[in-house]
Amino acid sequence: MIIDTKELQKQVIANKLKHGFNTTDIKFELLLLYGEVNELFEGWLKKDHDNIDEELADVGIFLLGIAEMLHSDLGEDIVEKIKINDKRVYDKNGHKEIKEE
């Protein structure tokens, strides 16, 4: 399945506006994201797979919303970061560097 993350970002903001939720305070959204990550962690500890799936979705929704609020394209950002990570090498101490091609 191909997902248009930019369209999802717009849908997340539209839903927030529809329900009167925050669409401007990034600090507040990051705090709420932290709470969702904690709920995901709790689901993981309890091995509650249905809850894990829902909390993963919540984390993704908050990331999409924050990206839209920051006028960023999360999908493109992820693709670019994967390219950077692909070029990284780690030494025996876990220090990273970019390998040149």
Secondary structure in CASP SS format (residue, H / E / C, confidence):
PFRMAT SS
TARGET T0000
AUTHOR 0000-0000-0000
METHOD secondary structure of the structure
MODEL  1
M C 1.00
I C 1.00
I C 1.00
D C 1.00
T H 1.00
K H 1.00
E H 1.00
L H 1.00
Q H 1.00
K H 1.00
Q H 1.00
V H 1.00
I H 1.00
A H 1.00
N H 1.00
K H 1.00
L H 1.00
K H 1.00
H H 1.00
G C 1.00
F C 1.00
N C 1.00
T C 1.00
T C 1.00
D C 1.00
I H 1.00
K H 1.00
F H 1.00
E H 1.00
L H 1.00
L H 1.00
L H 1.00
L H 1.00
Y H 1.00
G H 1.00
E H 1.00
V H 1.00
N H 1.00
E H 1.00
L H 1.00
F H 1.00
E H 1.00
G H 1.00
W H 1.00
L H 1.00
K C 1.00
K C 1.00
D C 1.00
H H 1.00
D H 1.00
N H 1.00
I H 1.00
D H 1.00
E H 1.00
E H 1.00
L H 1.00
A H 1.00
D H 1.00
V H 1.00
G H 1.00
I H 1.00
F H 1.00
L H 1.00
L H 1.00
G H 1.00
I H 1.00
A H 1.00
E H 1.00
M H 1.00
L C 1.00
H C 1.00
S C 1.00
D C 1.00
L H 1.00
G H 1.00
E H 1.00
D H 1.00
I H 1.00
V H 1.00
E H 1.00
K H 1.00
I H 1.00
K H 1.00
I H 1.00
N H 1.00
D H 1.00
K C 1.00
R E 1.00
V E 1.00
Y E 1.00
D C 1.00
K C 1.00
N C 1.00
G C 1.00
H C 1.00
K E 1.00
E E 1.00
I E 1.00
K C 1.00
E C 1.00
E C 1.00
END
